[in-house]
């Protein structure tokens, strides 16, 4: 399906997945390009962010945000350029961070748009290190994790956009950082590029033993975004007074039932009680939007000074969105997953 100046390609939710999403759960369709009315702007999507939370929005279940309705456009953050403008605050050509979802074009009256300027140096960074993932890492670690020098910090999904940033901020704060990632290449990247002290492959048969050996003084902060067997291996190693920021559970997003085996909830509750552990979930913009400024100031400085390394996984072509998203849930991406939807104006 080719794109012209008169049509708007979009992926809509065709059916709700049971377990792992498939291509059949989405439908690529073409509709007329929207026309901005008085006070509105036409936004051309250049970059689309793909993130694990989108899997939850495909379910018709109560959560912190409404599910995507059947036949509606899939949700997602986008970096767009203003292609047409009937709003003096947003001239043609200006870059903005928007939430137009999986489609070529969106229309906005300006509410909720974040200006990125006319010539941002790396516009797609607004979807990652300078956007939701970076902000999540920063506030989750510093406000909930509260690391102090000498702490052992364990980070799951260590080379993902959140985990990679958590570990690097942890190093800046004087922590010993233990990463967990899938595969030798990602583990090597965490140590050699991101500066982690050690990174353990969760696919290893003796993963739990390796983690225990790497955390011989226990775990003071565990940044949780995976769950499953990784969390099972972490629990016995938590120190008294440990802190657990909880921002995701990607290992569970495709689950259709509770895992088999003994009920470990009482064991977890007992550990939290006896060791006085703080475990707190958070939704970044719901809980911390008012603190974005301090994050942006610190992160901009760290990037400029070369103290934070950032890796993007850019997939060219809007038509590849569903395949890339399914791969994301299987851990196939390496870095922040972004779709390049179109060329800039």
SULNOR-V223564 format. One record per pair of residues at least 6 apart in sequence whose C-alpha atoms are under 7 Angstrom apart, sorted by the first residue. I is the first residue (numbers start at 1). J is the second residue. D is the distance in whole Angstrom. If there is no record, write none. Layout:
i: <I I>
j: <J J>
d: <D D>
//
This chain:
i: <6 6 7 7 7 7 8 8 8 8 8 8 8 9 9 9 9 9 9 10 10 10 10 10 10 10 11 11 11 11 11 11 11 11 12 12 12 12 12 12 12 13 13 13 13 13 13 13 13 14 14 14 14 14 15 15 15 16 16 16 17 18 19 19 19 20 21 23 33 34 35 36 36 37 38 39 39 39 40 40 40 40 40 40 40 41 41 41 41 41 41 41 41 42 42 42 42 42 42 42 42 43 43 43 43 43 43 43 44 44 44 44 44 44 44 45 45 45 45 45 45 45 45 46 46 46 46 46 46 46 47 47 47 47 47 47 47 47 48 48 48 48 48 48 48 48 49 49 49 49 49 49 49 50 50 50 50 52 52 55 56 57 57 58 58 59 60 61 68 73 73 74 74 75 75 76 76 76 76 77 77 77 77 77 78 78 78 78 78 79 79 79 79 79 79 80 80 80 80 81 81 81 81 82 82 82 82 82 83 83 84 85 85 93 93 94 94 95 95 95 95 96 96 96 96 97 97 97 97 97 98 98 100 104 125 128 128 128 129 129 130 133 133 134 134 135 136 136 137 137 137 137 138 138 140 141 141 144 145 145 145 145 147 148 148 148 149 149 149 150 150 150 151 151 151 152 152 152 152 152 152 153 153 153 153 153 153 153 153 154 154 154 154 154 154 154 155 155 155 155 155 155 155 156 156 156 156 156 156 156 156 157 157 157 157 158 158 158 158 158 159 159 159 159 159 160 160 160 161 161 164 167 167 168 168 168 170 171 176 177 177 177 178 178 178 178 179 179 179 179 180 180 180 180 181 181 181 181 181 182 182 182 183 183 184 187 187 187 190 190 191 191 191 194 200 201 208 212 218 218 218 219 219 219 219 220 220 220 220 221 221 221 222 222 222 223 223 223 224 224 224 224 224 225 225 225 225 225 226 226 226 226 227 227 227 228 228 239 240 240 240 241 241 241 242 242 243 243 243 244 244 244 245 245 245 246 246 246 246 247 247 247 302 311 311 312 312 312 313 313 313 313 313 313 314 314 314 314 315 315 315 316 316 317 317 317 318 318 318 321 327>
j: <32 33 30 31 32 33 30 31 32 33 103 104 105 28 29 30 31 103 104 28 29 30 73 102 103 104 26 27 28 29 73 74 102 103 26 27 28 71 72 73 74 25 26 27 70 71 72 73 74 25 26 27 70 71 25 26 70 25 58 59 25 256 254 255 256 254 326 322 105 107 42 42 107 86 86 86 87 109 85 86 87 107 108 109 110 82 84 85 86 87 107 108 109 82 83 84 85 105 106 107 108 80 81 82 83 105 106 107 80 81 82 83 104 105 106 78 79 80 81 104 105 341 342 79 80 340 341 342 343 344 78 79 80 124 338 339 340 341 76 77 78 79 338 339 340 341 76 77 78 127 337 338 339 76 325 337 338 250 329 253 253 67 68 67 68 67 67 67 74 101 102 101 102 101 102 99 100 101 102 98 99 100 101 127 97 98 99 100 101 95 96 97 98 123 124 95 96 97 98 93 94 95 96 91 92 93 94 95 92 93 92 91 92 118 345 117 118 115 116 117 118 113 114 115 116 113 114 115 116 126 113 114 106 341 131 134 161 336 161 310 296 161 162 162 165 295 162 284 162 163 165 166 166 295 245 166 245 245 221 243 244 245 221 173 174 175 173 174 175 174 175 176 175 176 220 175 176 177 219 220 221 175 176 177 178 219 220 221 222 177 178 179 219 221 222 223 163 167 178 179 180 222 223 163 179 180 181 223 224 225 226 163 180 181 226 164 179 180 181 190 181 186 190 334 335 334 335 336 335 336 194 177 196 194 195 308 177 177 197 196 197 198 196 197 198 199 196 198 199 200 199 200 201 202 187 199 200 201 202 201 202 203 201 203 201 199 200 201 196 199 197 198 199 309 211 207 233 237 237 238 239 237 238 239 242 238 239 242 243 242 243 244 243 244 245 244 245 246 244 245 246 247 248 246 247 248 249 250 248 249 250 251 249 250 251 251 252 275 275 276 277 275 276 277 277 278 277 278 279 278 279 280 279 280 281 279 280 281 282 281 282 283 308 335 336 335 336 337 333 334 335 336 337 338 337 338 339 340 338 339 340 339 340 339 340 341 339 340 341 339 333>
d: <6 5 6 6 5 5 5 5 6 5 7 5 6 7 6 4 7 6 6 6 6 6 7 6 4 7 6 5 5 6 6 6 6 6 6 5 7 5 5 4 5 6 5 6 5 5 6 6 6 5 5 6 6 6 5 7 6 6 6 6 6 7 4 6 6 5 7 6 7 7 7 6 6 7 6 5 5 6 6 5 6 7 5 4 7 6 6 4 6 6 6 5 6 6 6 5 6 7 6 5 7 6 6 5 6 5 5 6 5 5 6 6 6 5 7 6 6 4 7 5 6 6 7 6 5 6 5 5 6 6 6 5 7 6 6 6 5 6 7 6 5 7 6 5 7 7 6 6 6 6 6 5 6 7 6 6 6 7 7 7 7 4 6 6 6 6 6 7 7 7 6 6 5 4 6 6 7 4 6 6 4 6 6 7 6 5 6 6 7 7 6 5 6 7 6 6 5 6 7 6 6 4 6 7 5 5 5 7 5 6 6 6 6 6 7 6 5 6 5 6 6 6 5 5 5 6 5 7 7 7 5 7 6 7 7 6 6 6 7 7 7 6 5 6 6 6 7 6 5 7 6 5 7 7 6 6 7 6 6 5 6 6 7 7 7 7 6 4 5 6 5 6 5 6 6 6 5 6 5 5 6 6 6 5 6 6 6 5 6 6 5 6 7 6 5 6 6 6 6 5 6 6 5 6 6 5 7 7 6 6 6 6 6 5 7 5 5 5 5 7 7 6 6 7 6 7 5 6 6 5 7 6 7 6 7 6 7 7 6 5 5 7 6 6 5 6 7 6 4 6 5 5 6 6 6 7 6 5 6 5 6 6 6 7 7 5 6 7 6 6 6 6 7 6 7 7 5 7 5 6 6 6 5 5 7 6 6 5 6 6 5 6 7 5 7 6 5 6 7 6 5 6 7 6 5 4 5 6 6 4 5 5 5 7 6 6 7 7 4 6 7 6 5 5 5 6 6 5 6 6 4 6 6 5 6 7 6 4 6 6 6 7 6 5 6 5 5 6 7 6 5 5 5 6 6 5 6 7 6 5 6 6 5 7 6 6 7 7 5 7 7>
//
